[in-house]
Amino acid sequence: MTSPPGAGPHRVLIDTSAYYAFADREEGRHGVASAIRRRITSEDWFAFTTNLVLAETHALLLRRLGRTLALRFLDSVEHSDV
């Protein structure tokens, strides 16, 4: 398997639990998720996800945290590299 152009030596799949932990400040793993996100960004890891994860995350955020945050999530994904 070859790495995409510009991908560093590390690759990481962002799953629903990671997106949710980062989005919900009340989630017990929010601090850890934030620290991991900073590391991924600062070390230029190649982060990726799937359409299924995005749909699942949107549904979870919609149900638990409301429409506004769920829409903000979709907007942020549309304008990011992940």
C-alpha positions in Angstrom: 0.0 0.0 0.0 1.4 3.4 -0.9 0.8 6.6 1.1 -1.1 9.5 -0.5 1.0 12.5 -1.6 2.1 14.6 1.3 1.2 11.9 3.9 3.6 11.6 6.7 4.8 8.2 8.0 1.7 7.9 10.3 -1.9 7.3 9.3 -4.9 7.3 11.6 -8.6 6.5 11.1 -10.9 9.0 12.8 -13.9 7.1 14.0 -17.3 8.1 15.5 -16.0 7.8 19.1 -13.2 10.2 18.4 -15.4 12.8 16.7 -18.0 12.5 19.5 -15.4 12.8 22.3 -14.0 15.9 20.7 -17.4 17.5 20.0 -18.9 17.0 23.5 -17.1 18.9 26.2 -18.9 17.0 28.8 -17.7 13.6 27.5 -15.1 12.1 29.8 -12.6 11.6 27.0 -12.9 15.1 25.6 -9.5 16.2 26.9 -7.7 13.1 25.6 -9.4 13.5 22.2 -8.3 17.2 22.0 -4.7 16.2 22.9 -4.7 13.5 20.2 -6.1 15.9 17.7 -3.4 18.5 18.4 -0.7 15.7 18.0 -2.2 14.5 14.7 -2.1 18.1 13.5 1.3 19.1 14.8 3.0 15.9 13.6 1.3 16.1 10.2 -0.3 12.7 10.4 -2.5 11.5 7.5 -6.0 11.4 9.1 -8.9 9.8 7.2 -12.4 8.6 7.9 -15.3 7.0 6.0 -18.7 8.1 4.8 -20.3 5.6 7.2 -18.4 7.2 10.1 -19.5 10.6 9.1 -23.2 9.6 8.8 -23.0 7.7 12.2 -21.4 10.7 13.9 -23.9 13.1 12.5 -26.8 10.9 13.7 -25.2 10.6 17.2 -24.6 14.4 17.5 -28.1 15.1 16.2 -29.6 12.9 18.8 -27.4 13.8 21.8 -26.3 17.4 21.2 -28.9 18.9 18.8 -29.3 20.0 15.3 -27.0 23.1 15.5 -23.9 21.2 16.6 -24.7 18.3 14.2 -24.9 20.8 11.2 -21.7 22.5 12.4 -20.0 19.1 12.4 -20.9 18.4 8.8 -19.8 21.9 7.8 -16.4 21.5 9.5 -15.9 18.1 7.8 -16.7 19.7 4.4 -14.0 22.3 5.0 -11.3 20.0 6.4 -8.8 17.5 5.2 -10.4 14.7 7.3 
